[in-house]
Amino acid sequence: MYITIRKLAGSAAFATLLVFGTLGAAQAVDGIRVQSNTCAWENFSWEDLTPAEQRVWARLGWNARLWDSDDDAAPASADKDWSELSNAEHTAAWQLGYTQWSWDRDCP
């Protein structure tokens, strides 16, 4: 088992603990599944997300209507580069397993 502690730059009060099992399998940390590939979040419907995951995605501006929409509607955070995210948005993104690289890339 690998344990990685990541500290949000500029925030001494916050550290996120990510636990990776064998072969990068997703494990729940505080009710949030850690995805070895953050593009996997796109495979879930809003109802598939745990209540903890819904709360974190909500901090990024998502809700059931936006998440499950077939159009291109998205919250403002979805159009931001990593460097443009607020501290609260960075914290939420870290909790969901994102890094600068995975946030800024486009999923296939």
N, C-alpha and C positions, 0 to 999 in steps of 0.2 A: 504494500500500500504506500502511495506517495502522498505526502502532506505538504501543501504549499501555502505559505502565508504571504499574502500580498498586501502591501500598505498603500493606500491611496495617496498619491503625491500631494503634499500640502495639507494633509489632514492627519495629525498625530493621533486623533481619537478614534480612527477607524482602521480596522484591518479585517480582511475577509479571509476566511479559512475555506480552502477548496480541498476536497478529499477525492482522490482518484483511486479507484480500485484497479484490479488487474486489467490490462489492455485498454485502459481509459474508459471503462464502463461507467455510465452515469450513476452516481450515488446521491442520495438526498442529503442535503445539508440545510438544516432549519426549514425543511419542507420544500426546498428548491432543488430540483434535479440539476446536477452539473453535467452539461453536455460536452462531450469531447470535441464535437463539431457544433459550433453555435448556430450554424445554418439549420440544424435539426429543429430549432424552435418553430420554424415555418411549417412543420408537419403537424403541429398541434392545433386543434380548435380551442377557443377560449374555454369551453367546458372541460377540455382535457387537462388544462392547467390546474395545478393545486391552488388552494386559496392563497398560500404564501406566494406562489409564482404570479398569480393575478395581481396581488398587492404590489409586487415589485414592478411588474410591467405597467401598472397604473401610474407609478411614480415617473415612468417614462412617457406618460400621456396616453397609454393604450386603454381601451375598454372593450367590452364584448362586441359592440357595433363596429368599431374600427377594425378589430382583430379579425373578425369573420367576414368582413366586407369583401366583395368581389372586385370593387373598384380600387383605385390607387390611393384612397383616403388613408392618411397616416398622421400621427402627431408630429409636432415640430421636431422632436428629438430624432426622428427617423431620417431627417434631412441634414442633420448636423454631423460634422466630422468629430472625431474623438476630442480634439482640442477645443471644440466649441461647446461641449457638454458642460452643464453646471456641476458643482460638487455633488449635489443630490442625484443628478443623472449619472455621473461617474460611479457613484456608490451602487446605484441600482444595476448598472451595466456589469460591474464587477461581480455582484451577487449572482447574476445570471451566467457568469463564466466568460464574459467578454474581456478582451484585451484591446489595446489600440489597434493592433493588426486585424483582429477578427471583427471589430466594430466598423472599421473603415473599408473593409473589402466587400464586394458584392457577392452574394451567394449564387452559385450556378443555377 
